[in-house]
Amino acid sequence: MTKQRLEKGLTQIYTGNGKGKTSAALGLALRAIGWGFKVHMIQFIKGGDFKHGELHIIKQLPDFKTRAFGRGRYITEDPPLEEDVKRAEKALKFARKIVNSGEYDIVILDEINVALHLKLIKTNEVVELIENKPKHIELILTGRYAPSEIIEAADLVTEMREVKHPYAQGSLGRKGIEY
């Protein structure tokens, strides 16, 4: 397949309390790889002991790289632990490097909106990343709680809204479906 570039990459946000934000980003990534584009996903909260099924298959896909920076646990401390702040700052620094390299066509910043909500990283730095990304890169930001400044900077915003979920009746996540 001939290497191609997007003429104009957009910034997309998948946010809201409903299920499917990361799944939507991965669906877009799968489609992009099918057309010969290169994808890199940077995970801000996931990592460590979080074992998500998509990570098993991504390793087998051509032109799809991923790197996780989180400790693999929910962050419940307020204020967050310094280790979580340092990991998120490191993830943002790495994201800048990947975006500015121009090597990838699609860059997914998974759960970055949660990192912003928890004040692990600064909103103005993410807005700056969006505004200064290379023209051909499609930038995808996922996670609940997308700040208004990020929504304003984006080209496309989708809000997933939970209508009904088995979790409300005590059902835990299922392997292969929720993780």
Buried (B, 14 or more C-beta within 10 A) or exposed (E): EEEEBBEEBEBBBBBBEBBBBBBBBBEBBBEBBEEEBBBBBBBBBBBEEBEBEBBEEBEEBEBBBBEBBBBBEEBEEEEBEEEBBEBBBEBBEBBBEBBEEEBBBBBBBBBBBBBBBBEBBEBEBBBEBBEEBBEBBBBBBBBBBBBEBBBEBBEEBBBBEEEEEEEEEEEEEEEEEBB
